[in-house]
Structures are given as C-alpha cells and as structure tokens.
Amino acid sequence: MVTYPICRWQGFTLDFQEQFYYHPNAMRTDDIRSQLTSQFFGREIYYRDIIPSTNIFAKTLLQNGTGEGAVVITDNQTDGHGRSNRKWYSEPLKNLTFSVIVQPTIAPERLGGVSLYAGLSVAEAIEEVASLRPICKWPNDILLNGKKVSGILSEAVFEYNQLKGVVIGVGINVNQRAFPAEVQSTATSLALETNLEYDRDALLSSVLMHMERNYKFVQSGRMEKIFETWKQYTTMFGQIISVHQTENSITGIAARLDEDGGLILLTSNGEQKILAGDITV
Ligand code: BTN
C-alpha cells in the first residue's frame, strides 16, 4: 500500500499508512456535495478516510440522534461485513462503501422490503451511470454477468422496542480490477465489466437520488410499487431455486414476492414463505 504524507496537525508531517485524506483520488465531501442531485439523502455527509465499517459508525450516529438522510462514507473500510458475518472486501480508493440512515414509519415485519428498496435504487443507479442492466438477486445482491458487483446490508436499530431507524450499508465494486482469492470467481466491478473508470461521486449521487425517489413509496406504505419495479431486474421467477439457510436448504420454484418482500417458494410441501437466505438457481 502506498504511504502518503499527511500534515494535519500544527505543522507536523506524519507518515501514516492507509491515510488518504490528501490522496488525489480520495473522495471529498465538497466534491460529493457539488455532484449531489438529491435534496434530502446526503444532506449530512460523514466522510472518513479510514474506518472499520460504515455500518457500525452509522448505527452509533443513529443511536445518538443523527437523523434520516445522513450518509457515512469511507475510502478505506478495513472491517466491512456482509450478511451472515461474511467479510466485505473493498480495495481502498477504488469503490463505494457507504451507509445511509433512514427512519421509515414501517411495521417491523415489513423491514425485509427495505433491502429490496435499497437494491432497486442501486441497480437503477448502475444502469444510469454505466449503461449496464444489472440483475437483482433476492434479497440484496446486485449482479453483472452472474457476478456480484454490489451487496447491501440493512441493519435495524431498535430503542425501547421501537424501531429507531435502519442503516442501509452499500458496497459497490466500482474501479477495482483484482479481488482476493476468496471472492475472485464470484465478484466483479463496473471497471471489469466495461473496461472504463467511473467517477465515484457521480455514482454515489445517482444512488442517493434513486433512494430518495423510491423512498416516497416506502413512506406511503406502497411497497408494492418498489417490488413491481424490482421484479423487472430479476430473472429468478419461474425458475427452480434453492435457498440456503443456516441450518437447512429449501428447493422449489420461485413464485412471487409477498407484501413484506418475502419470497414465496412453491415446494413439494406447498407454498413456503422465505424471509432470509442465500439463493442459488
Ligand atoms: C453482503 O453482500 O452480504 C452485504 C455487503 C454489504 C457491504 C457494505 S460496505 C458498506 C457497509 N459497511 C459494512 O460493513 N457493510 C456494508
């Protein structure tokens, strides 16, 4: 990793590995703001050049009263995590790793729909910025050519049994071209798919704009509008799929989404509603 000199404290010049504050490719809140087309999402931006996980930071902000629309973003996430405690690898300065705070007025049993809402917004942004048609894989992966370009981890925060908000953590592989062996065969990026480099500020702005536009359906309880559009980005319906959960796997035909965003599978035992799991087609 390149070491960049930083001189942030009263004339001291410090050499810190993994400090990107003055790196020419680092994101800057001013640049992000100048590209932002959303009004509400991104009105507060917390940029950190290095941070273990934007989701953890955003959850602390939410617990301490930071409100809806705030965004935490980093150029170097050192301990990013995904569902089922998997690691999220992201090369510093190449990708988007960020978290958005939302406070939907939604019943806890409908929270699954928030992941689909976020996935749809990311898919729309990728389509807009890179002119590629991504596939949404239930519940929260975005694929290009069968490989994962983006993952979403939505985490609900409760206070005194009341939903305080949801932190939507988004990782998008943008300009990274090589991946660790563990995910090499399953991960891709916009740059790998198109052989082009992308402006991360512009992509972030597009995601936030789509999140803002789709959010009115979340807030007005019209999640079916989100699900209708989400279905246009998926290919799994009518196919035989297996859903792998911690303890077991269920196989059946992917039939439809229910009103909570759960997946209805037609199995040999009749219809089964799936709320979580990893699917293979
Ligand atoms: C998954 O694929 O299971 C979800 C991956 C989510 C990764 C993002 S990167 C930004 C945010 N911070 C985290 O620690 N995780 C999410």
Boltz pocket constraint, residues with backbone or C-beta under 6 A from the ligand:
constraints:
  - pocket:
      binder: B
      contacts: [[A, 52], [A, 53], [A, 54], [A, 55], [A, 56], [A, 77], [A, 79], [A, 80], [A, 81], [A, 82], [A, 83], [A, 84], [A, 86], [A, 88], [A, 96], [A, 97], [A, 98], [A, 99], [A, 140], [A, 150], [A, 151], [A, 152], [A, 153], [A, 169], [A, 170], [A, 171]]
      max_distance: 6.0
